[in-house]
Amino acid sequence: MSKLRVYQLASEYDVPSKEFVDILNKHNIPVKNHMSVLTEQQVTDFRKEYKKGEDTKVQPKAAPKAAAPKQETKAQKPQQPKQESKPQSKAQPKPQQQERKPQQSKPQQQERKPQQRDSSASQNRRPADGQKNGNNGQSPQKRNTGGQGNSGSNNNNRPNNAKGQTVPNNSKPDRKNKNQKRNNNNNNQPAKVRDHSKKGKTARSVYKKMKDEKKTEKLKNQVFEIPELVTVGELAEILDIGATEIIKILMMSGTMATINQQIDYETAEIVASELGYEVKAVKMEDVVTKILEEYDEEDTGNEVKRPPVVTVMGHVDHGKTSLLDRIRKANVTAGEAGGITQHIGAYTVTINGESITFIDTPGHEAFTAMRSRGAQMTDIAILVVAADDGVMPQTVEAINHVKAAGVPIIVAINKIDKEGANPERVKQELTEHNLVVEEWGGDVIAVPVSAKKGENIDTLLEMVLLVSEMGELTADPKRAARGSVIEAQVKKGKGATASLLVQQGTLHVGDSIISGMTYGKVRTMIDDKGKRIKKAGPSTPVEISGLSDIPVAGDDFIVLENEKEARQLAEKRREMEKDARQAKMRLSLDDLFTKIQEGQIQDINIIIKADVQGSIEAIKQSLEKLNTDDVRINVIHGAVGAVNETDVMLASTSNAIIIGFNVRPDKNALAAAETEEVDIRLYRVIYDAIEDVKKAMEGMLAPEFVEKVTGNAEVREVFKIPNGSMIAGSYVTDGKISRNDEVRIIRDGIVVFEGEISSLRRFKDDVKEVASGYECGIGIDKYNDIKLGDVIETFVMEAVAREL
Ligand SMILES: Nc1nc2c(ncn2[C@@H]2O[C@H](COP(=O)(O)OP(=O)(O)OP(=O)(O)O)[C@@H](O)[C@H]2O)c(=O)[nH]1
């Protein structure tokens, strides 16, 4: 009828649950742990089989009575078959104690402890339990009766008067029971001993019991909702019983728990069913999703215009910081008198009576890092291009990152005060990246400015407002707030603080929020002028304190009913985010075809990194020719240089594959690619790259060999040997350099040569391999242009069976 768990059966045989799992497995009953449920059939089979006297450890129970514990231990196992049979099948209370001793003296120390605890726990405490509950051995009811509301209200909360009253009554019997228990201990086994407890019942306790039973019955008709993670105390509260009751049951199953310990739903369910309660899981995941979905549901009808949020990007030294400073300063002097600007990660300026919020950290790296965590804070990107320098590599990166995010761009052609400034050339160069300015018939607004002199800054801001107008940015300030974390840190006297951008609704002091895995109540809130405020509406950056921990930049935050809910959701989200990351659909050439077939992708995003610009163009054009009616290839970014971490982040957020042509990923990129599960494909021949993508699209990708890097060495010295060839005095930084491996020379992330090793020496000796941490001389066959600082990478091609 009721399901039996492994630990329960184990306790019948008085075998530690852990060992019992092995025993069951030996009996072809596949169970994972002590909590696993056994089917009736399995139990019956086991009992039957066991009777046949198989060689398990189960027997100790029936084993001879204790006489010589130590020696017995070893002897016992072989003896088992004979003795076991009859008694065992119905768990025998009495023998157990005696048996316990021999068990303790068994070799497995680790096992022993839990075992001991287990038994002593049950010895000391169960009786109390047993007695309270024990009349008919039906644990659930009894336990409830005895322990129920009483101790529950004792330990946890008093609110329930009725229960509160029962406390004193109960607690006494409890103590009594303990004494009785002690008496019973000698011959007892909790489950059975309970019957004896009837003896001590007084009229009052019988009356009380009846009352409690009534209550219990009522409660039992109820289905209790239990979160997927719950502390012992919380479970007690939900079931309205004493936490000790729960702790006892956990102990019986071999888990030592405290009131604050978290248990999962499965465990909680077992405990509850032991107590005779019916429970069901409340999926926090559902709650979170529901909250998010509800929030996302269309307009409330109360939407009003909100300020745009702007991020500034561009090539190094083109004036991003100067521009942000200029805009901010202009605002402070013109803005609230006496306001001292605070660095809270973003600030708001007012122009023509309208506000604009600027994110303070310029650059596409931060932008993409935030985006990779889900934050979509930016409404408009200002691309700063120095008029004297023109479009540079990071300008292109920024363009591609912004485009991938689908954010409109306004170009600020900066440094127009400088001699040699040539805004027209900048406009020209921009067209090469599909940014055509308005005056040339395109739709990109470009404003020539001087951050240094403050020239045209107002115009730039007006353009921001114009673009924002077109974007129809709105929010309902009446809703509960949600937004994103801009940055976070621990501040003296304030604890964990976070700069938040309120994107929807209004955030109030006292609101309970969660952000990622952190939660808390907004204790204090300051704005970007350092002023304490009580509420903050849409597009407002604020710094708050009161969180349990530092949240992560880029995570969202939402406001919830109360702090408890926030905490529970934060915990749940921790799991969800982990799962989501793992489950995130990562694109890889290997599974491209399957995904195309399944209709999961229509666009294949590709990032190309190459040694020269020409290769990028060539690869791009060839790839674009592979477009079909169903699938389109988008090269979302292409640049010269090694594959770096930002490329990987962009690939991660855009679900792209990185193709490296004659370049290598740097270390950070490799690490990021591993965690983000980004597919980086490296090629030396353009044809191979195109063929791979083509074959992958057709489901034909079946390379037989995959490259495995075996070692890396850094060239620290270069010298010529008499025969004229060059030797690279190198230090092996990782892996090992093997004489027979293939080799490539990498300079600044670019592969300059690929070939074979001609000689490998340690001091004067020819060696087969040199391990990491050692120096060696490496000669490269047919290559005499090794330079200081080059990296020598060795690799082998391994045959791999491909599956699609
Ligand atoms: N003449 C002139 N110089 C400028 C202007 N804007 C910035 N600069 C100068 O250009 C240099 C770089 O400016 P930053 O604002 O630090 O540039 P950035 O893009 O923030 O640089 P990174 O933070 O290193 O990426 C500084 O020396 C500035 O003074 C301008 O409008 N005119």
The ligand as an ORCA input file, in Angstrom:
! r2SCAN-3c Opt
* xyz 0 1
  N      41.133     68.131    -29.192
  C      40.263     67.329    -28.642
  N      40.677     66.353    -27.847
  C      39.762     65.557    -27.293
  C      38.394     65.705    -27.552
  N      37.732     64.719    -26.876
  C      38.661     64.008    -26.218
  N      39.881     64.492    -26.456
  C      41.132     63.999    -25.953
  O      41.338     62.698    -26.429
  C      41.984     61.926    -25.447
  C      41.179     60.699    -25.184
  O      39.939     61.046    -24.652
  P      39.095     60.096    -23.729
  O      37.837     60.782    -23.414
  O      39.913     59.578    -22.609
  O      38.847     58.941    -24.758
  P      38.163     57.561    -24.507
  O      37.528     57.173    -25.776
  O      37.305     57.635    -23.315
  O      39.397     56.657    -24.254
  P      39.434     55.219    -23.547
  O      38.659     55.354    -22.267
  O      40.887     54.993    -23.338
  O      38.823     54.273    -24.516
  C      42.130     62.815    -24.229
  O      43.403     63.318    -24.201
  C      41.131     63.904    -24.458
  O      41.493     65.110    -23.865
  C      37.986     66.752    -28.412
  O      36.826     66.960    -28.699
  N      38.964     67.509    -28.929
*
